[in-house]
Amino acid sequence: MTTHSNHPFHLVNMSPWPLTGAIGAMIIAAGMISMFHQFKFNILMVGVIITILTMIQWWRDITREGTYQGTHTYNVNIGLRWGMILFIISEVLFFISFFWAFFHSSLSPAIELGMLWPPKGISPFNPLQIPLLNTAILLASGVTVTWTHHSLMSSNYSQSSQSLLLTIILGIYFTILQAYEYLEAPFTIADSVYGSSFFVATGFHGLHVIIGTTFLLVCLIRHNLKHFSSNHHFGFEAAAWYWHFVDIVWLFLYISIYWWGS
């Protein structure tokens, strides 16, 4: 490992984590096949454990590089920002495919659906109940995460901790309500294209909420360990960008699938 560099860029050291991550993903894929066909979860659990351990140790190394080793220079920081922006753009396109499928089926329902939307026999959710409450929760979390950002830039340590903790609590509350909504759902993912488009779109969004909540929880731990300052907190900024993306996707989901689609 070199101690001096004549350029501002970060050339990463050799790391086993891309390999272990790929192995974990492969085992998860094999485990999903085993779960679907044989209803066995052993292989899937092994893959999940390998992937989680890889994530923890890979993120630990990146935290060390950016916080203690000083490798995240201005040029590296710009690259990280563009990387996060392009990642969020790829996520936007990912969700566009779900909206495309939904509107393709709902704007001109096939004769197999009775030429109705929702299809005959489907009882959709009331958009003014849990979905509206979840909308209010995510909008409130968008306010609290922005409050955290402004507090960080003002070097207000206590308000940053409080508002970030509140954002995490709102994210967990959203997930609990969505899980309850799924348990009480009057239709399943097997109920025509309505069920599949509803559960795939809202389910992937729910997964993103869980990922975003975990992202913010890691930021809270790092904040309590004094890793962030008023001019060095891109780890949190990336989490905040991701959280705002999750908020905006939910607004489109609520308006199109819950409200208009019902």
Disulfide bonds with the S-S distance in Angstrom:
none
